[in-house]
């Protein structure tokens, strides 16, 4: 089967040239251009506040792979300098606490280990030899120790159980969760090690989680932001969910643990909180610890509160009780009096400050963009920022709020490229509420023309349609192909208050679908929108939305594209991996009949409305998607074909919930527009 799909994809790539490629106006975004862009991430500021260290990922489309290098640039402003030139990528780049060295992870010698180099990248030396790949690390502030994370094998494979069958290839499972997002459990666990360090040499480390079948950081998204040192060198705070099997799949109740290196004991500072607790950061004076905290167990999209633990009183306090927004990416001021963080508001992500003494929260930045990360350089804030029309770059924001761009990674690549225009609109929903809708217009937009128009359905479901610059669902490319894009912040998204965010749980197929239709109906009234050439596209919950709309749209749309969408909610309940998600958002298992939330959810399963399908539909799936297994999309495609509805199925054997490989991504874009152009142009 895999061979068949691989052959199909090759034939598609060879045999078809996108009509968009043939007719596209010059100097607009293309899929190929997208893969030429450098992707900026992971900013760190030197101890003397003069230099920024960061990474840029570059991709080679022909070779179908990428590489990540480290760069530095002065906070005062000047050209960036590339400081690493290894064959492989460099990650986790940080300054040593004395500022005399930079350190990073590299697999240059085979396994991923810690390297040190001068700040200009010279004299790079590997300082660790742990016998296995290191996934993250950080220095103690006094530089006498280094903590690092590494996987430890604690469970037995079939070959361990049956040593006389070394070529047997199978899994034996007695519990959940045996696979997660895009990976099968590998019988090992990510643990934290602490090792003595001196003069560029790292001694063997001690596992502070020895024999524990738990992980820190937590898979699949956690990184070094989930582990931190106290500036007094005596404590390590870390995130961990100390549950296993079925209990793990049913709960989001992670905790913040503080390990005392002097006594080899630990306490749970988040004890009593039922939901996610993540990303601890010690205050510089060592008296407090902040982390982001969700109140409700099982709800992965709850409000991220600002929780602060006081080591003197032994109690924690919610500093965001009157702040109806989530918070993340915490950074303390040097005097421990203020906290800086990011928060979503009205389709953007902005920088905020919190006074510890008064609990007063102030919004520092404004504008049509998303800040992605922040760090402090004295009184200045260093931040990464992006928008729908601009890939990520690095900026400096001074005490007066003046912003200066520091990095220009993609300036030359994009200097002649014409961008789409993004417009903010507010529309009145069917229940008389205001909804933000982003409208993206083609470059060289002519209001006297009529344009085919796409309704973009967001995933999540609780993921804000913010000013993101996506390398897959890229609005620039959609607009460059002369489509108007309508992207509503429908019910069930953060950034508009917790009530707006919470409403969608248990109401799939309800108010949020009415919000979608409000957005496209309002835009269809515009003279430049061709109301007879409307399409709907989306991935994940957006893919579900498309499949649901296919049975309810009353002939509004002429083409659909669903990527990794839920089709049969009963099947989805038992084949997904994080059971807390379906329990919360669907209300529980489908056999609990009589529960209004459950009954409503499963009654709105898209597969129950296939008899009303009447519109061409394309289905896209990744075989390694364990969140929404690819058989969901296969079933939707089969249903369409059996009903003689024009349909196409695009299957990626090596991809998961996303399409990440360069050539697969370009193929995705070509097929995306080949399908839409066929029915909307």
DATARA-V429747 format. One record per pair of residues at least 24 apart in sequence whose ideal C-beta (glycine too) atoms are under 10 Angstrom apart, sorted by the first residue. I is the first residue (numbers start at 0). J is the second residue. If there is no record, write none. Layout:
BEGIN
i: (I,I)
j: (J,J)
END
This chain:
BEGIN
i: (0,0,0,1,1,1,1,2,3,3,4,4,4,4,4,4,4,4,5,5,5,5,7,7,7,8,8,8,8,8,8,8,8,8,9,11,11,11,11,11,11,12,12,12,12,12,12,15,15,15,15,16,16,17,17,17,17,17,17,17,17,17,18,18,18,18,18,18,18,18,19,19,19,19,19,19,19,19,19,19,19,19,19,20,20,20,20,22,22,22,22,23,23,23,23,23,24,24,24,24,24,24,24,25,25,25,26,26,26,26,26,26,26,26,27,27,27,27,27,27,27,27,27,27,27,27,27,28,28,28,28,28,28,28,28,28,28,28,28,28,28,28,29,29,29,29,29,29,29,30,30,30,30,30,30,30,30,30,30,30,30,30,30,30,31,31,31,31,32,32,32,32,32,32,32,33,33,33,33,33,33,33,33,33,33,33,33,33,33,34,34,34,34,34,34,34,34,34,34,34,35,35,35,35,35,36,36,36,36,36,36,36,36,37,37,37,37,37,37,37,37,37,37,38,38,38,38,38,38,38,38,39,39,39,39,39,39,39,39,39,39,39,39,39,39,40,40,40,40,40,40,40,40,41,41,41,41,41,41,41,41,41,41,41,42,42,42,42,42,42,42,42,42,42,42,42,42,43,43,43,43,43,43,43,43,43,43,44,44,44,44,44,44,44,44,44,45,45,45,45,45,45,45,45,45,45,46,46,46,46,46,46,46,47,47,47,47,47,47,48,48,48,48,48,48,48,48,48,48,49,49,49,49,49,49,50,50,50,50,50,50,50,50,51,51,51,51,51,51,51,51,51,52,52,52,52,52,52,52,52,53,53,53,53,53,53,53,53,53,53,53,54,54,54,54,54,54,54,55,55,55,55,55,55,56,56,57,57,58,58,58,58,59,60,60,60,60,61,61,62,62,63,63,63,63,63,63,64,64,64,64,65,65,65,67,67,67,68,68,69,69,69,69,69,70,70,70,70,71,71,71,71,72,72,72,72,73,74,74,74,74,74,74,74,74,75,75,75,75,75,76,76,76,76,77,78,78,79,79,79,79,79,80,80,80,81,82,82,82,82,82,82,82,83,83,83,83,83,84,84,85,85,85,87,89,89,89,89,90,90,90,91,91,91,91,91,91,91,91,91,92,93,93,93,93,94,94,95,95,95,95,95,96,96,96,96,96,96,96,96,97,97,97,99,100,100,100,100,100,102,102,102,102,102,102,103,104,104,104,104,104,104,106,106,111,111,112,112,112,113,113,113,113,113,113,115,115,124,124,125,125,126,126,126,126,126,127,127,127,127,127,127,127,128,128,129,129,129,129,129,130,131,133,133,134,134,134,134,134,135,135,135,135,135,135,135,135,135,135,136,136,136,136,136,136,137,137,137,137,137,138,138,138,139,139,139,139,139,139,139,139,139,139,139,140,140,140,140,140,140,140,141,141,141,141,141,142,142,142,142,143,143,143,143,144,144,144,144,144,144,144,144,144,144,144,144,144,145,145,145,145,145,145,145,145,145,146,146,146,146,146,146,146,146,146,146,146,146,146,146,146,146,147,147,147,147,147,147,147,147,147,148,148,148,148,148,148,148,148,148,148,148,148,148,148,149,149,149,149,149,149,149,149,150,150,150,150,150,150,150,151,151,151,151,151,151,151,151,151,151,151,151,152,152,152,152,153,153,153,153,153,153,153,153,153,154,154,154,154,154,154,155,156,156,159,172,173,174,174,174,174,174,174,175,175,175,175,175,175,175,175,175,175,176,176,176,176,176,176,176,176,176,176,176,177,177,177,177,178,178,178,178,179,179,179,179,179,179,179,179,180,180,180,180,180,180,180,180,180,180,180,180,181,181,181,181,181,181,181,181,181,181,181,181,182,182,182,182,182,183,183,184,187,187,188,188,188,188,188,189,189,189,189,189,189,189,189,190,190,190,191,191,191,191,191,191,191,191,191,193,193,193,193,205,205,207,207,207,207,207,207,207,208,208,208,208,208,208,211,211,211,212,212,212,212,212,213,213,213,213,213,213,213,213,214,214,214,214,214,215,215,215,215,215,216,216,217,217,217,219,219,220,221,221,221,222,223,224,224,224,224,224,224,224,224,224,225,225,225,225,225,225,226,226,226,226,227,227,227,227,227,227,228,228,229,229,229,229,229,229,229,229,229,229,229,230,230,230,230,230,230,230,231,231,231,231,231,232,232,232,233,233,233,233,233,233,234,234,234,234,234,234,234,234,234,234,235,235,235,235,235,236,236,236,236,236,236,236,236,236,236,237,237,238,238,238,238,238,238,238,238,239,239,239,240,240,240,241,245,247,247,247,248,248,248,248,248,248,248,248,249,249,249,249,249,249,250,250,250,250,250,250,250,250,251,251,251,251,251,251,251,251,251,251,251,251,251,251,251,252,252,252,252,252,252,253,253,253,253,254,255,255,255,255,255,255,255,255,255,257,257,257,257,266,266,266,268,268,268,268,268,268,268,268,269,269,269,270,271,272,272,272,272,272,273,273,273,274,274,274,274,274,274,274,275,275,275,275,276,276,276,276,277,277,278,278,278,278,279,279,279,280,280,280,280,280,280,280,281,281,281,281,282,282,282,282,282,282,282,282,282,282,282,282,283,283,283,283,283,283,284,284,284,284,284,284,285,285,286,286,286,286,287,287,287,287,287,287,287,288,289,289,289,289,289,289,289,289,289,289,290,290,290,291,291,291,291,291,291,291,292,292,292,293,295,295,296,296,297,297,297,297,297,297,297,298,298,298,298,298,298,298,298,299,299,299,299,299,299,299,300,300,300,300,300,300,300,300,300,300,300,300,300,300,300,301,301,301,301,301,301,301,302,302,302,302,302,302,303,303,303,303,303,303,305,305,305,305,305,305,305,305,307,307,307,307,316,317,318,318,318,318,318,318,319,319,319,319,320,321,321,321,322,322,322,322,323,323,323,323,323,323,324,324,324,324,324,324,324,324,324,324,325,325,325,325,325,326,326,326,327,328,328,328,328,328,328,329,329,330,330,330,330,330,330,331,331,332,332,333,333,333,337,337,339,339,339,339,339,339,340,341,341,341,341,341,341,342,342,342,343,343,343,343,343,343,343,343,343,344,344,344,344,344,344,345,345,345,345,345,345,345,345,346,346,346,346,346,346,346,346,346,346,346,346,346,346,346,346,347,347,347,347,347,347,347,348,348,348,348,348,348,348,348,349,350,350,350,350,350,352,363,363,363,364,364,364,364,365,366,366,367,367,367,367,367,367,368,368,368,368,368,369,369,369,369,369,370,370,370,371,371,379,381,384,384,385,385,385,385,385,386,386,386,386,386,386,387,387,387,387,387,387,387,387,387,387,387,387,387,387,387,387,387,387,388,388,388,388,388,388,388,388,388,388,388,389,389,389,389,389,390,390,390,390,391,416,416,416,417,417,417,417,417,417,418,418,418,418,419,419,419,419,419,419,419,419,419,419,419,419,420,420,421,421,421,421,421,421,424,424,424,424,424,425,426,426,426,426,426,426,426,426,427,427,428,428,428,428,428,428,428,428,428,428,429,429,429,429,429,430,430,430,430,430,430,432,432,432,432,432,432,432,432,433,434,434,434,434,434,434,434,434,434,434,434,434,435,435,435,435,435,435,435,435,435,435,436,436,436,436,436,436,436,436,436,436,436,436,437,437,437,437,437,437,437,437,437,437,438,438,438,438,438,438,438,438,438,438,439,439,439,439,439,439,439,439,439,440,440,440,440,440,440,441,441,441,441,441,441,441,441,441,442,442,442,442,443,444,444,444,444,445,446,446,446,447,447,448,448,448,448,449,449,449,449,449,449,449,449,449,450,450,450,450,450,450,450,450,450,450,450,451,451,451,451,451,451,451,451,451,451,451,451,451,451,451,451,451,452,452,452,452,452,452,452,452,452,452,452,452,452,452,452,452,452,452,453,453,453,453,453,453,453,453,453,453,453,453,453,453,453,453,453,453,453,453,454,454,454,454,454,454,454,454,454,454,454,454,454,454,454,454,454,454,454,454,454,454,454,454,455,455,455,455,455,455,455,455,455,455,455,455,455,455,456,456,456,456,456,456,456,456,456,456,456,456,456,456,456,456,456,456,456,456,456,456,456,456,457,457,457,457,457,457,457,457,457,457,457,457,457,457,458,458,458,458,458,458,458,458,458,458,458,458,458,459,459,459,459,459,459,459,459,459,460,460,460,460,460,460,460,460,460,460,460,460,460,460,460,460,460,461,461,461,461,461,461,461,461,461,462,462,462,462,462,462,463,463,463,463,463,463,463,464,464,464,464,464,465,465,465,469,470,470,470,470,470,471,471,471,471,471,471,471,471,471,472,472,472,472,472,472,472,472,473,473,476,476,476,477,477,477,477,477,479,480,480,480,480,480,480,481,481,481,482,482,482,482,482,482,482,482,483,483,483,483,483,483,484,484,485,485,485,485,485,485,485,485,485,486,487,487,487,487,487,487,487,487,487,488,488,489,489,489,489,489,489,489,490,490,491,491,503,503,504,504,504,504,504,504,505,505,505,505,505,505,505,505,505,505,505,506,506,506,506,506,506,507,507,507,507,507,507,507,507,507,507,507,507,507,507,507,507,508,508,508,508,508,508,508,508,508,508,508,508,508,508,508,508,509,509,509,511,511,511,512,512,512,512,512,512,515,515,515,515,515,515,516,516,516,516,516,519,519,519,519,520,523,529,529,529,530,531,531,531,532,532,532,532,532,532,532,533,533,533,534,534,534,534,534,534,534,534,534,534,535,535,535,535,535,536,536,536,536,536,536,536,536,537,537,537,537,538,538,538,538,538,538,538,538,539,539,539,539,539,539,539,539,540,540,540,540,542,542,542,542,542,542,542,542,542,543,543,543,543,543,543,543,544,545,545,545,545,545,546,546,546,546,546,546,546,546,546,546,546,546,546,547,547,547,547,547,548,548,548,549,549,549,549,549,549,549,549,549,549,549,549,549,550,550,550,550,550,550,550,550,550,550,550,551,551,551,551,552,552,552,552,553,553,554,554,555,556,556,556,556,556,556,557,557,557,557,557,558,558,558,558,558,558,558,558,558,558,558,559,559,559,559,559,559,559,559,559,559,559,559,559,560,560,560,560,560,560,560,560,560,560,560,560,561,561,561,561,561,561,561,561,561,561,562,562,562,562,562,562,562,562,562,562,562,562,562,562,563,563,563,563,563,563,563,563,563,563,563,563,563,563,563,563,564,564,564,564,564,564,564,564,565,565,565,565,565,565,565,565,565,566,566,566,566,566,566,566,566,566,566,566,566,566,566,567,567,567,567,567,567,567,567,567,567,568,568,568,568,568,568,568,568,568,569,569,569,569,570,570,570,570,570,570,571,571,571,571,571,571,571,571,572,572,572,572,574,574,574,574,574,574,575,575,575,575,575,575,576,576,576,577,577,580,605,605,605,605,606,606,606,606,609,609,609,609,609,609,609,610,610,612,612,612,612,612,613,613,614,614,614,614,614,615,615,615,615,615,615,615,615,615,615,616,616,616,616,616,616,616,616,617,617,617,617,617,617,617,617,617,617,617,617,618,618,618,618,618,619,619,619,619,619,619,619,619,619,619,619,620,620,620,620,620,620,620,620,621,621,621,621,621,621,621,621,621,621,621,621,622,622,622,622,622,622,623,623,623,623,623,623,624,624,624,624,624,625,625,626,626,627,629,629,629,645,645,645,646,647,647,647,649)
j: (622,650,652,622,650,652,653,652,650,652,620,622,648,649,650,651,652,653,650,651,652,653,648,649,650,649,650,651,652,653,662,663,666,670,666,647,649,666,669,670,673,662,663,665,666,669,670,666,669,670,673,669,673,480,665,668,669,670,671,672,673,676,480,669,672,673,675,676,677,680,476,479,480,481,482,668,669,671,672,673,675,676,680,480,668,669,672,480,481,676,680,476,479,480,481,672,417,441,442,443,479,480,481,415,416,417,413,414,415,416,417,442,443,479,416,417,418,419,441,442,443,475,476,478,479,480,481,388,413,416,417,418,419,442,473,474,475,476,477,478,479,480,416,475,476,479,480,665,668,60,470,471,473,476,479,661,664,665,666,667,668,669,671,672,60,661,665,668,409,412,413,416,475,476,479,58,60,390,468,469,470,471,473,475,476,661,664,665,668,58,59,60,63,65,470,661,662,664,665,668,59,60,409,412,413,390,391,408,409,412,413,468,470,67,68,70,390,391,392,406,408,409,412,65,67,390,391,408,409,468,470,70,79,371,372,383,384,385,390,391,392,393,406,408,409,67,90,92,371,372,383,391,393,67,69,90,91,92,93,103,222,223,372,383,72,92,371,372,373,374,376,381,382,383,393,405,406,69,71,91,92,93,94,101,372,374,381,74,94,330,374,375,376,377,379,381,71,73,74,93,94,95,98,101,118,376,94,95,96,97,98,99,140,74,94,97,98,376,377,74,98,333,374,375,376,377,378,379,381,73,74,75,98,376,377,74,75,80,94,98,101,118,376,79,94,374,376,381,393,395,405,406,82,92,93,94,101,102,103,118,79,92,372,374,381,383,391,393,405,406,408,83,88,89,90,91,92,103,79,81,391,406,408,409,88,90,88,408,470,660,661,664,661,661,662,664,665,661,662,661,662,660,661,662,663,664,665,88,660,661,662,659,660,661,92,103,105,92,120,101,103,105,116,120,120,393,406,408,101,118,119,120,393,405,406,407,405,376,377,379,381,393,395,403,405,376,379,395,403,405,395,403,404,405,405,406,407,393,405,406,407,408,118,119,120,120,116,117,118,119,120,121,123,107,114,116,120,123,120,123,114,120,123,111,114,116,120,123,134,135,222,133,134,135,136,137,147,148,222,223,116,136,137,138,223,118,138,138,142,145,196,199,137,138,139,140,141,142,228,230,138,141,142,142,124,126,138,142,199,126,127,136,137,138,145,136,132,133,134,135,136,147,132,133,135,149,136,147,201,138,145,147,194,196,201,199,201,199,200,199,201,196,198,199,200,201,194,196,200,201,202,203,204,201,203,192,194,201,203,204,203,187,192,204,189,216,221,222,223,189,191,215,216,221,222,223,224,225,226,192,194,201,204,223,226,223,226,227,228,235,196,228,232,193,195,196,228,229,230,231,232,233,235,260,228,229,230,231,232,281,283,196,228,230,231,232,196,197,198,232,195,196,197,232,193,194,195,196,197,201,202,204,205,228,232,235,260,192,193,194,195,196,201,202,204,228,191,192,193,194,196,204,205,207,223,226,227,228,235,237,258,260,190,191,192,193,194,201,204,223,226,189,190,191,192,208,214,215,216,221,222,223,225,226,237,187,188,189,190,191,192,204,206,185,186,187,188,189,190,214,187,188,189,190,192,206,208,209,210,211,212,214,185,186,187,188,186,187,188,190,209,210,211,212,213,184,185,186,187,188,212,186,185,186,186,244,244,243,244,245,246,247,248,243,244,245,246,247,248,249,576,577,578,218,243,244,245,247,248,249,576,577,578,625,244,248,576,625,576,623,625,626,218,219,247,248,576,577,625,626,218,219,220,576,577,623,624,625,626,655,656,657,219,621,622,623,624,625,626,654,655,656,657,659,218,219,623,625,655,623,625,218,212,214,212,213,214,215,218,213,214,215,216,217,218,221,239,214,215,239,215,216,225,226,235,237,239,256,258,228,235,258,260,260,263,235,237,256,258,260,263,265,237,239,241,256,258,265,239,241,243,241,242,243,244,247,239,240,241,242,243,247,253,256,238,239,240,241,247,239,240,241,253,256,277,278,253,275,277,625,626,277,253,277,278,278,278,277,278,279,280,291,327,328,329,372,253,255,277,278,279,290,256,258,278,279,278,279,280,281,288,290,260,281,257,259,260,281,282,283,284,285,286,288,310,281,282,283,284,285,331,335,281,283,284,285,286,260,261,285,258,259,260,261,262,285,258,259,260,261,265,266,281,285,288,310,259,260,265,279,281,265,268,278,279,280,281,288,289,290,308,265,279,269,275,276,277,278,279,290,291,267,276,277,275,276,277,267,578,577,578,579,575,576,577,578,579,580,581,582,296,297,577,578,579,582,274,275,296,297,577,578,579,582,275,276,277,293,295,296,297,298,299,300,301,577,579,580,583,276,293,295,296,297,579,277,290,292,293,290,279,288,289,290,291,292,306,308,315,281,288,308,310,308,310,313,306,307,308,309,310,313,314,315,306,308,315,315,315,296,304,306,315,317,297,298,301,298,299,301,302,303,304,579,299,300,301,303,303,304,306,315,303,327,303,327,328,329,306,308,329,307,328,329,330,331,338,340,308,310,331,335,307,308,309,310,329,331,332,334,335,336,338,355,331,332,333,334,335,336,310,331,333,334,335,336,310,335,310,311,312,335,311,315,316,331,335,338,355,315,315,318,326,329,330,331,338,340,353,355,315,327,329,319,325,326,327,328,329,340,317,319,326,325,501,583,579,583,577,578,579,580,582,583,584,461,501,504,579,580,582,583,584,459,461,577,579,580,583,584,325,459,460,461,462,491,492,493,500,501,503,504,580,583,584,325,461,493,497,500,501,583,326,493,496,497,500,501,327,340,341,342,343,493,329,338,340,342,351,353,358,360,338,353,355,358,358,358,353,354,355,358,359,360,351,353,358,360,358,358,359,360,351,353,358,360,495,496,497,498,499,500,349,351,360,362,493,494,495,496,497,500,463,493,494,497,500,351,353,360,372,370,371,372,373,374,382,353,373,372,373,374,375,380,381,355,375,375,378,375,377,378,361,375,363,373,374,375,380,382,373,369,370,371,372,373,382,370,493,494,369,462,463,465,492,493,494,495,500,463,465,493,494,495,496,423,425,435,463,465,488,494,495,387,423,435,436,437,463,464,465,466,467,486,487,488,492,494,495,386,423,435,463,465,466,494,384,385,463,465,466,467,493,494,494,380,382,384,396,400,380,396,398,400,394,396,400,402,400,402,466,421,422,423,437,465,466,394,465,466,467,468,463,465,466,467,468,394,396,466,467,468,403,405,466,468,465,466,467,468,469,418,421,465,466,467,468,418,419,420,421,437,439,464,465,466,467,468,469,473,474,475,478,484,486,413,418,419,420,421,439,466,468,474,475,478,413,418,466,468,475,468,470,473,475,468,442,475,479,441,442,443,475,478,479,442,475,478,479,443,444,473,474,475,476,477,478,479,482,483,484,444,478,466,474,475,478,484,486,485,487,518,521,522,488,485,487,514,517,518,520,521,522,517,521,487,489,490,510,511,513,514,516,517,518,510,513,514,516,517,490,502,510,513,514,517,490,495,498,499,502,510,514,517,495,487,488,489,490,492,495,499,514,515,517,518,521,463,464,486,487,488,489,492,494,495,518,464,485,486,487,488,489,514,517,518,519,521,522,464,465,466,474,484,485,486,487,488,518,483,484,485,486,487,518,521,522,525,528,474,475,477,478,482,483,484,485,486,478,481,482,483,484,527,475,477,478,479,480,481,482,483,484,475,478,479,481,481,478,481,483,527,527,525,526,527,526,527,481,526,527,529,483,525,526,527,528,529,530,531,532,478,481,482,483,525,527,528,529,532,679,680,480,481,482,483,528,529,531,532,533,534,557,558,675,676,678,679,680,482,483,484,485,519,522,523,525,527,528,529,530,532,533,534,535,556,679,477,478,480,482,483,484,485,486,519,532,533,534,535,536,537,556,558,560,675,679,484,485,486,487,515,516,518,519,520,522,523,533,534,535,536,537,541,544,545,548,552,555,556,559,484,485,486,487,515,518,519,534,535,536,537,538,541,544,486,487,489,511,512,515,535,536,537,538,539,540,541,542,543,544,545,546,547,548,559,560,561,564,486,487,488,489,491,492,511,515,537,538,539,540,541,544,537,538,539,540,541,542,543,544,562,563,564,627,656,491,492,493,500,503,539,540,541,584,489,490,491,492,500,503,504,506,507,511,539,540,541,543,544,580,584,491,492,493,500,501,503,504,540,584,491,492,493,539,540,541,488,491,492,493,494,495,500,488,489,492,494,541,492,493,494,657,657,658,659,661,664,538,562,657,658,659,664,667,668,671,536,537,538,541,562,657,667,671,664,668,668,671,672,536,668,671,672,675,672,668,671,672,675,676,680,676,679,680,532,534,536,672,675,676,679,680,522,525,527,528,529,533,522,536,515,518,519,521,522,523,528,533,535,518,511,514,515,516,517,518,519,521,522,514,518,513,514,515,516,517,518,544,514,515,540,584,540,584,583,584,585,586,596,600,583,584,585,586,587,594,595,596,597,599,600,584,586,596,599,600,603,540,543,544,547,565,568,584,585,586,599,600,601,602,603,604,605,543,544,547,548,550,551,568,599,600,601,602,603,604,605,607,608,599,600,603,540,544,547,544,547,548,551,552,603,541,544,545,547,548,552,548,551,552,553,555,548,552,555,556,555,555,557,679,680,555,555,557,679,556,557,558,675,678,679,680,557,558,679,558,559,560,614,615,617,674,675,678,679,559,560,561,614,616,560,561,562,617,619,671,674,675,561,562,563,564,562,563,564,619,627,656,657,658,563,564,565,624,626,627,656,657,564,565,584,627,566,605,618,619,620,627,631,632,635,568,571,603,604,605,627,631,605,605,616,617,618,635,604,605,606,608,609,612,616,618,631,632,635,638,639,603,604,605,607,608,605,608,614,605,608,609,611,612,613,614,615,616,635,638,639,644,603,605,606,607,608,609,610,611,612,613,614,603,605,608,611,611,612,613,614,611,613,613,614,614,613,614,615,616,678,679,614,615,675,678,679,614,615,616,617,645,674,675,676,677,678,679,612,614,615,616,617,618,635,639,644,646,674,675,678,615,616,617,618,619,647,649,670,671,672,674,675,605,616,617,618,619,620,631,632,635,636,617,618,619,620,621,624,627,632,649,656,657,658,667,671,618,619,620,621,624,626,627,628,629,631,632,654,655,656,657,658,605,618,619,620,627,631,632,635,604,605,606,626,627,628,631,632,635,604,605,606,609,618,627,630,631,632,633,634,635,636,638,601,604,605,606,607,630,631,634,635,638,600,601,602,603,604,605,606,607,631,601,604,606,607,604,606,628,630,631,634,601,604,606,626,627,628,630,631,597,600,601,604,625,626,627,628,630,631,624,625,626,627,628,631,625,626,628,625,626,626,631,634,635,638,631,634,635,638,634,635,638,639,641,642,644,638,642,638,639,642,644,646,642,644,639,644,645,646,678,639,644,645,646,647,674,675,677,678,679,640,644,645,646,647,648,674,678,645,646,647,648,649,670,671,673,674,675,677,678,646,647,648,649,650,647,648,649,650,651,654,658,667,670,671,674,648,649,650,651,652,654,655,656,649,650,651,652,653,654,655,656,657,658,659,663,650,651,652,653,654,655,651,652,653,654,655,656,651,654,655,656,657,655,656,655,656,656,654,655,656,674,677,678,674,673,674,677,674)
END
